[in-house]
Amino acid sequence: MRKALGSLITALALASASAVALAPGASAATWQPKPAPLTTPWTAQVSPTNALPEYPRPQLARPDWLNLNGVWEFAGAANLDNPPIGRPLAEGVLVPYPVESALSGIKRHEDNMFYRRTFTVPANWSGRRVKLNFGAVTWETRVWVNGASVGAHTGGFDAFSFDITNALRSGTNEIVIGVASTVDGQRYPVGKQRRNPSGIWYTPASGIWQTVWLEPVSANHITRLDTTPDVPAGVLDLVVRGTGGQQVRAEVLSGGAVVGTATGVVGAHLRVPVPNARLWSPDDPFLYDLRVTMPNGGDVVTGYFGMRSLGKAVVGGVTRPLLNGEFVFQLGTLDQGYWPDGGYTAPTDAALRWDLERQKALGFNMVRKHIKVEPARWYYHADRLGLLVWQDMPSLDSVDDTTAAGHANYEAELRRIVEQLKGITSIVQWVPFNEGWGEYDAGRIVNLVRSLDNTRLVNHNSGSNCCVSDPDPGNGDVIDDHAYQMSGGTRLPDANRVAVLGEYGGLGRRIAGHEYQPGAGFAYGELYPDETSLTNRYVEITREVGRFVHTRGLSASVYTEPYDVENEVNGFYTYDRQVLKMAESRVRAVNQQVLAMARGTEVLRGEAVSLRVTTPGYTDRHLRHQGGLGRTDVLGGDVALKDGTFWARPGLSDAACLSFESRNFPGSYLRHSGYRVRLDANDGSATFAGDATFCARAGAGGTALESRNFPGHFVRHYGEQVYIARRGGTNPWDSGASFAADTTWAVAMPLWRSGADLPLDQARSFQVTTPGFTDRYLRHQDGLGRTDVVGASSAALLKADATFVVRRGLADPSCYSFEARNAAGSYLRHSAFRIRLDVNANTDLFRRDATFCAQPGAGGVRLASVNELGGNVRHYSEEVWVATNGGAHAYDNPASYAQDVSWAVTAPWAP
């Protein structure tokens, strides 16, 4: 934390603790927290004297303020037409916790409600205007001070203020707040709140749910600071909002020292120099302090900002999002912002900060704030910690067929939210819609958001491949797919839009004693029995995310989710934040691995890969061997695709680097000789090992392969040939022109997916290789796959059932499908993980279910499902399943897994 602003915020927080006023002594209202379904580590720390005491608005901070959080009188009402002016209310509510929450002390929903309390204006505020500020209230707010109406507001997620000076009197003042929050009815944005929560819809957050405070201001004063860093120009573009026509002075500070100043008038663009700017990023989240003074009136406010640039460009032949001019893969979580004790409101600021700290500690660099807007301090913590933020717009409650009135409220609140948050450094993307919920006029809404802020990407609809999404308007910046188990490919980016995986994962695990409703927990995928199996699956699907970065041009991913929410048990943590359900070190390691794969510095060993050219105009070419030499070609046909597929092995001369073994010439490796890259059989010599070892370096949007024994030389395509080249060297292929692009390769999933060959259109049988069961063979019986003992004396029907014709894969020609020898047109396929025999339905799903890639196994061939990631055909007892190693089911048992998924391909029992 920076010293100047940090000390200011600390001072304000300390001041707030003593500034919290209690309900008037004449009132009988008291507060008693209701039992929470689960308690967090911070639940017991909440009391009437310390309900969120921190100054709530870090980007427009003033030293004098009075926190009105604490116990207020409360009552439900039929409507808001009869405010209880001068009338005590019987119940006590703890502000700012929503009334449905346990910490509020109410723990029920009210469509209409009143809050009441008294306060005294500090004597040293005399001569200044007094503002009553609200962080957020759901949904319609009406306010009376000493019986006089001082203002009204609609909107559940944006901050608002009223000048109450003219209604004040000396001594004790009364404030009454009326709130209407019907939640359902398609009237206004509510996100995932529902009156009758179930499944993915949660408990409402009605009434006051963010801090309420008073502050004195001059008659001429500042109301907002719009900060836009201009990195190329080395300045902060600042627009000061406030009293019109007033002069203002802006100062940028670093470590307490002023580094840049500018003067101008309210509403004008001030260009404040930031010399030699230290750029904000997830790796270095440096923040500058900002001080703005309005001399005529004496108003002084402080804030902060980070210098960073955003954009998009073609990098490595792919449209990518940019941060400070570079592609940074955005690895995030789907953070929904719910708490079992406080509902929408974190019990303490420490809890709010902890959520983000833990996500950063797990290796994430981004958070998607899902269908909710958070208090200003949440964004301050994200800025300070270096977490990129995608900001969703809360949706209307109707999934489809929204109303004109709902549209009007949605757009009005959308405008205010973007205006309120556009100065947040960490926000890099706006997301107006999700999965089509409440979606309408998406193209126009994209343009509306751009008119408010043209510095960030606009994702018109996260999950536009899903659910009730409208047709893609095509004018956003993002192609966003939701693919929870990574069983299929994501859409590719296009010339103008980046491709992201807006949601995936949703892996579940129930933890006894930490469930919202014991036994009711569900997940978006399987429920896993223990830490190991859950972590195994997370590692499996997240590595697939890494493979997609350079295979499908993926630029971001969002895992569902950081913590459980009510009965959703998809979290890394339980809903109460008490238990981490996965192995932290393994989660962090695979997350760091994905980020390294995106940078180009990591290539997964032991996997087949293909190397695609990234030079613009040549991105349809791949590195392949032909006639013993390396070259690049546009590849087609079985032989060429196999020539362009290599096994990534630990480096022959340095295991920290790489060697590339030919897929179709085992034992032969890419190596350099006389600068030319060629394919030769490994002769076991140290020279060969050095020539065949390359180290992965960050390239221009992919991987640069540096020769291990010729440092400074990189694998480069030059014409159609491939060399090791040194920029500025003496050879023609050392030319500096397009050197960075020519030496950058997209290390992608293999062009030929099968690592082992099977004989096409020939009958074969598949023998179990597990010791003690090698007399058994895969067969079909009554439509199901199973294994049975088959021998020379077996019945003809059994032999025929155990014989299959190897066909080219129905869904992928580099893989295989298996047609029954005695049931033409019927194929082995998986359904609900069980292997069965079904007639070809000629659907995309059937074709994928019936396609398996042959891979080297433990003494045989492994048959890997193309659409059940990590799943292999396994015999388990007498049954046959698609199983993952250490997964959620009994048949995923890791014991003897490698043997059970290996099959000996034998002569057919029924030729």
Summary of the structure (lengths in Angstrom):
residues: 911
radius of gyration: 31.5
end to end distance: 74.6
largest distance: 106.2
contacts: 3277
relative contact order: 0.07
helix: 17%
strand: 36%
